Amino acid sequence: MLIGTVVGTVWATKKDPTLTGVRFLVVQPFTLDGKPSAETLVAADPLGAGIGERVLVVFGRAARHSIGKGHDIGFQCAVSAIVDKMELEDGRMIGPVAAEDQPAPSRKA
């Protein structure tokens, strides 16, 4: 599993027949330092996430289950949740989109 930000959409007119009706998103993994990851991945999206939203991406059996087509699907990476909020160990609050992130509370000495 990983948390990532939707950075694009993939359109494919020719694809494996098991993927008919499946929407695909380009997802960039979330990093704790706030710098964009150099990596991206493509995930099936049964939920309707939009560009800029943070999502939970699952792989393998969990992904096939999320897509809802059982084991007979030619894809193993899927969005399984759209993130409302995350709280990190240092106190930062991560919102559903980057504009809603909040820094850690200042610590008094």
C-alpha positions in Angstrom: 0.0 0.0 0.0 1.0 3.6 -0.5 -0.4 7.1 -0.3 -0.1 9.2 -3.4 -1.4 12.2 -5.2 -3.3 12.0 -8.4 -1.3 13.9 -11.1 -3.0 12.7 -14.3 -5.4 10.5 -16.1 -4.6 7.7 -18.7 -6.8 7.1 -21.7 -6.5 3.9 -23.6 -8.7 3.0 -26.5 -7.1 -0.4 -27.0 -6.6 -2.5 -23.9 -7.1 -6.0 -22.5 -10.8 -6.9 -22.6 -10.9 -7.4 -18.8 -10.1 -3.7 -18.4 -13.2 -2.5 -20.3 -14.9 0.3 -18.3 -11.9 0.7 -15.9 -10.6 4.3 -15.4 -6.8 4.8 -14.9 -5.0 7.5 -13.0 -1.4 8.5 -12.8 -0.4 8.6 -9.1 2.8 10.1 -7.6 3.8 8.6 -4.2 3.6 10.9 -1.2 6.9 11.7 0.5 7.4 12.8 4.1 9.8 15.6 3.1 7.2 17.2 0.9 9.4 17.0 -2.3 7.8 15.4 -5.3 8.7 11.8 -5.9 10.5 11.0 -9.1 8.3 7.9 -9.4 4.8 7.6 -10.8 2.5 4.6 -11.2 -0.8 3.9 -12.9 -3.7 2.7 -10.8 -7.2 1.6 -11.7 -9.7 3.9 -10.1 -13.1 2.5 -9.2 -13.9 5.5 -6.9 -13.7 8.5 -9.1 -10.7 10.4 -7.6 -9.7 13.6 -9.2 -6.4 15.3 -10.0 -4.7 16.7 -6.9 -6.5 14.4 -4.5 -4.6 12.1 -2.2 -5.4 8.4 -2.5 -4.6 5.1 -0.9 -3.2 2.7 -3.6 -3.2 -1.1 -3.1 -1.6 -3.9 -5.1 -2.2 -7.5 -6.0 -5.3 -9.3 -4.6 -6.4 -6.2 -2.7 -6.3 -4.2 -5.9 -8.3 -6.8 -7.8 -10.9 -6.8 -5.0 -11.1 -3.0 -5.1 -11.6 -3.0 -8.8 -14.5 -5.4 -8.3 -13.9 -7.8 -11.2 -12.4 -10.7 -9.2 -9.3 -12.6 -10.2 -10.0 -12.4 -13.9 -8.6 -8.9 -14.5 -5.3 -8.0 -16.1 -4.3 -5.3 -13.6 -3.0 -5.4 -10.0 -2.8 -1.8 -8.8 -5.9 0.2 -7.7 -7.2 3.2 -5.7 -9.0 1.8 -2.7 -9.6 5.1 -0.8 -9.6 8.8 -1.2 -7.9 10.4 1.8 -9.8 12.8 4.0 -6.9 13.5 6.4 -3.7 12.1 7.7 -1.9 13.0 11.0 1.8 12.4 11.0 4.0 11.6 14.0 5.5 15.1 14.0 2.0 16.6 14.3 1.6 17.7 10.7 -1.9 17.3 9.3 -2.0 16.2 5.7 -5.3 17.1 3.9 -7.1 15.6 0.9 -5.2 18.0 -1.3 -1.8 19.8 -0.8 -3.5 23.2 -0.3 -5.1 21.9 2.9 -1.9 20.6 4.5 -1.1 22.1 8.0 2.4 22.3 9.5 3.3 20.7 12.8 2.4 22.9 15.8 5.3 24.9 17.1 7.0 23.5 20.1 7.6 25.8 23.0 11.0 25.6 24.7 
